[in-house]
């Protein structure tokens, strides 16, 4: 391993310069005017993957933004790890809240500040550079690696599933490593082995065919705002349990091992509240704050 | 009475012209740029009151828009009726929804269309012209009349109560006639003997000190939107009864006579629903739709 670590130590400044180049590309996938920038980020990745020495580096066109793949197969007897990441970023608005420009990476107290630095260019890049260190030092990669890098994560990945279905064999793997998660805290790297997923629903409440004066109609005609509030208010019980029939049907119960592992994390509930400016927390009865915030499903109104 | 009716018949066109002049004044009390127009409406009324032959016609300055008073005392043995009205109007926005200009009165199928025609210039004007018909024909007024006409009804009448307190004696009366109500329907004039009144409350729900990602904090931290919905949703029970402690404390129960009177009104619930585009009505259990819409208090979210 020391060759690999030496290589990283020797190249850390170059790596940072390359990461900054990546971060400077405003690859905002929601913004049609930034289509070419999104593409530039994809091209940047293909160049990187080629330079590192990966095989079958390919930029795949989609009806939206490109998908980039590459691989390095070192032996059929080795497990294959597919690394997923995304090179698109959230819009930087509102720009006035940035203390440094979103697309001009700035280092402050050892941290890199830029749009996409932690979502997901920084992480993706780590997973490129770690493989580079193996290949460039002639060290044997312990696993086969495949890369799947998309540019539509921030818009719901509309072309990813069809792409995966179409390239099932080429993407076949034993394990998927998602480079789009977070550390538990600064000094506590984490292995995230499951995510809660997301299901959106937009509820429309239809009321009378015109605005009504509460003095003339109030009390006799249902007020859509009151009705919507009532519906939302009934979604959870006082015990924090979601009361929609079947909501928990496909939710796996936490195993005793998982609950122990969560318990073992260095979590300070008082500090958590202080940080959020809260005096109280509330959630599903029978679960700790960390279990509520990570393993248990939730239901929130967004907007 | 025939003199009076003759006088009205002979002057009906002149009355309409005068009303139109009144309606043309854009006396929008919410709009600071319309201060002079609001004042013009007050001056128009003082001129009218003087012409009719009322006594003590006075335009009172307030910290806001003026209050106009006048009286005709015909005998200490007669009861005194105070007529209240307001000469300010709601803003005409959105102007594009008007099919004729809001401040250019237009007659269509016997109805006058203009901002303020039915709230409250039309009604106030009726109560001026009826007294004019008595005084100009030398007919004995059966009651003493006093007028109290304000220009801040549409902004919550901030200067009316202090004014009334200050002029208690001058305004003393046996009965108040509010000229700011509606007819039950086109062929059914109404005596409105009570109004529900209005109490506003703005509820703020304070949550964490910043926007939180539902994937990271959801379920562990109360979401202010969910909490607000829950609060609103709990304000009424399934039976439509408002569940705030003490809410009904000062509400007079309807008398059997009142309930009979409401029942006697020609009200077609099916037509009411059809007109509003509704398939169902809902409200406080134990009361009819008309009782719910008129006599019983309600609680609605506004916005």
HADDOCK unambig.tbl for C-alpha pairs under 7 A between the chains (distance, minus, plus):
assign (segid A and resid 208 and name CA) (segid B and resid 276 and name CA) 5.20 0.50 0.50
assign (segid A and resid 208 and name CA) (segid B and resid 277 and name CA) 5.53 0.50 0.50
assign (segid A and resid 208 and name CA) (segid B and resid 278 and name CA) 5.83 0.50 0.50
assign (segid A and resid 209 and name CA) (segid B and resid 276 and name CA) 5.52 0.50 0.50
assign (segid A and resid 209 and name CA) (segid B and resid 277 and name CA) 5.32 0.50 0.50
assign (segid A and resid 216 and name CA) (segid B and resid 293 and name CA) 6.02 0.50 0.50
assign (segid A and resid 216 and name CA) (segid B and resid 294 and name CA) 6.75 0.50 0.50
assign (segid A and resid 217 and name CA) (segid B and resid 293 and name CA) 5.08 0.50 0.50
assign (segid A and resid 218 and name CA) (segid B and resid 293 and name CA) 5.65 0.50 0.50
assign (segid A and resid 218 and name CA) (segid B and resid 298 and name CA) 5.93 0.50 0.50
assign (segid A and resid 219 and name CA) (segid B and resid 283 and name CA) 5.50 0.50 0.50
assign (segid A and resid 219 and name CA) (segid B and resid 292 and name CA) 5.28 0.50 0.50
assign (segid A and resid 219 and name CA) (segid B and resid 293 and name CA) 5.48 0.50 0.50
assign (segid A and resid 219 and name CA) (segid B and resid 298 and name CA) 4.91 0.50 0.50
assign (segid A and resid 220 and name CA) (segid B and resid 281 and name CA) 6.46 0.50 0.50
assign (segid A and resid 220 and name CA) (segid B and resid 282 and name CA) 6.00 0.50 0.50
assign (segid A and resid 220 and name CA) (segid B and resid 283 and name CA) 5.18 0.50 0.50
assign (segid A and resid 220 and name CA) (segid B and resid 289 and name CA) 5.36 0.50 0.50
assign (segid A and resid 220 and name CA) (segid B and resid 292 and name CA) 5.16 0.50 0.50
assign (segid A and resid 220 and name CA) (segid B and resid 293 and name CA) 5.03 0.50 0.50
assign (segid A and resid 221 and name CA) (segid B and resid 281 and name CA) 5.53 0.50 0.50
assign (segid A and resid 221 and name CA) (segid B and resid 282 and name CA) 6.06 0.50 0.50
assign (segid A and resid 221 and name CA) (segid B and resid 283 and name CA) 6.97 0.50 0.50
assign (segid A and resid 222 and name CA) (segid B and resid 281 and name CA) 6.78 0.50 0.50
assign (segid A and resid 222 and name CA) (segid B and resid 282 and name CA) 6.13 0.50 0.50
assign (segid A and resid 223 and name CA) (segid B and resid 300 and name CA) 6.81 0.50 0.50
assign (segid A and resid 225 and name CA) (segid B and resid 301 and name CA) 6.27 0.50 0.50
assign (segid A and resid 226 and name CA) (segid B and resid 232 and name CA) 6.69 0.50 0.50
assign (segid A and resid 226 and name CA) (segid B and resid 233 and name CA) 6.69 0.50 0.50
assign (segid A and resid 226 and name CA) (segid B and resid 300 and name CA) 6.62 0.50 0.50
assign (segid A and resid 226 and name CA) (segid B and resid 301 and name CA) 6.04 0.50 0.50
assign (segid A and resid 229 and name CA) (segid B and resid 229 and name CA) 4.25 0.50 0.50
assign (segid A and resid 229 and name CA) (segid B and resid 230 and name CA) 6.58 0.50 0.50
assign (segid A and resid 229 and name CA) (segid B and resid 232 and name CA) 5.85 0.50 0.50
assign (segid A and resid 229 and name CA) (segid B and resid 233 and name CA) 5.08 0.50 0.50
assign (segid A and resid 230 and name CA) (segid B and resid 229 and name CA) 6.57 0.50 0.50
assign (segid A and resid 230 and name CA) (segid B and resid 230 and name CA) 6.79 0.50 0.50
assign (segid A and resid 230 and name CA) (segid B and resid 232 and name CA) 6.68 0.50 0.50
assign (segid A and resid 230 and name CA) (segid B and resid 233 and name CA) 3.65 0.50 0.50
assign (segid A and resid 232 and name CA) (segid B and resid 226 and name CA) 6.68 0.50 0.50
assign (segid A and resid 232 and name CA) (segid B and resid 229 and name CA) 5.84 0.50 0.50
assign (segid A and resid 232 and name CA) (segid B and resid 230 and name CA) 6.66 0.50 0.50
assign (segid A and resid 233 and name CA) (segid B and resid 226 and name CA) 6.70 0.50 0.50
assign (segid A and resid 233 and name CA) (segid B and resid 229 and name CA) 5.08 0.50 0.50
assign (segid A and resid 233 and name CA) (segid B and resid 230 and name CA) 3.64 0.50 0.50
assign (segid A and resid 233 and name CA) (segid B and resid 233 and name CA) 5.22 0.50 0.50
assign (segid A and resid 276 and name CA) (segid B and resid 208 and name CA) 5.18 0.50 0.50
assign (segid A and resid 276 and name CA) (segid B and resid 209 and name CA) 5.52 0.50 0.50
assign (segid A and resid 277 and name CA) (segid B and resid 208 and name CA) 5.52 0.50 0.50
assign (segid A and resid 277 and name CA) (segid B and resid 209 and name CA) 5.32 0.50 0.50
assign (segid A and resid 278 and name CA) (segid B and resid 208 and name CA) 5.83 0.50 0.50
assign (segid A and resid 281 and name CA) (segid B and resid 220 and name CA) 6.50 0.50 0.50
assign (segid A and resid 281 and name CA) (segid B and resid 221 and name CA) 5.54 0.50 0.50
assign (segid A and resid 281 and name CA) (segid B and resid 222 and name CA) 6.79 0.50 0.50
assign (segid A and resid 282 and name CA) (segid B and resid 220 and name CA) 6.04 0.50 0.50
assign (segid A and resid 282 and name CA) (segid B and resid 221 and name CA) 6.07 0.50 0.50
assign (segid A and resid 282 and name CA) (segid B and resid 222 and name CA) 6.13 0.50 0.50
assign (segid A and resid 283 and name CA) (segid B and resid 219 and name CA) 5.50 0.50 0.50
assign (segid A and resid 283 and name CA) (segid B and resid 220 and name CA) 5.20 0.50 0.50
assign (segid A and resid 283 and name CA) (segid B and resid 221 and name CA) 6.97 0.50 0.50
assign (segid A and resid 289 and name CA) (segid B and resid 220 and name CA) 5.36 0.50 0.50
assign (segid A and resid 292 and name CA) (segid B and resid 219 and name CA) 5.30 0.50 0.50
assign (segid A and resid 292 and name CA) (segid B and resid 220 and name CA) 5.14 0.50 0.50
assign (segid A and resid 293 and name CA) (segid B and resid 216 and name CA) 6.01 0.50 0.50
assign (segid A and resid 293 and name CA) (segid B and resid 217 and name CA) 5.07 0.50 0.50
assign (segid A and resid 293 and name CA) (segid B and resid 218 and name CA) 5.65 0.50 0.50
assign (segid A and resid 293 and name CA) (segid B and resid 219 and name CA) 5.49 0.50 0.50
assign (segid A and resid 293 and name CA) (segid B and resid 220 and name CA) 5.00 0.50 0.50
assign (segid A and resid 294 and name CA) (segid B and resid 216 and name CA) 6.73 0.50 0.50
assign (segid A and resid 298 and name CA) (segid B and resid 218 and name CA) 5.94 0.50 0.50
assign (segid A and resid 298 and name CA) (segid B and resid 219 and name CA) 4.91 0.50 0.50
assign (segid A and resid 300 and name CA) (segid B and resid 223 and name CA) 6.83 0.50 0.50
assign (segid A and resid 300 and name CA) (segid B and resid 226 and name CA) 6.61 0.50 0.50
assign (segid A and resid 301 and name CA) (segid B and resid 225 and name CA) 6.28 0.50 0.50
assign (segid A and resid 301 and name CA) (segid B and resid 226 and name CA) 6.04 0.50 0.50
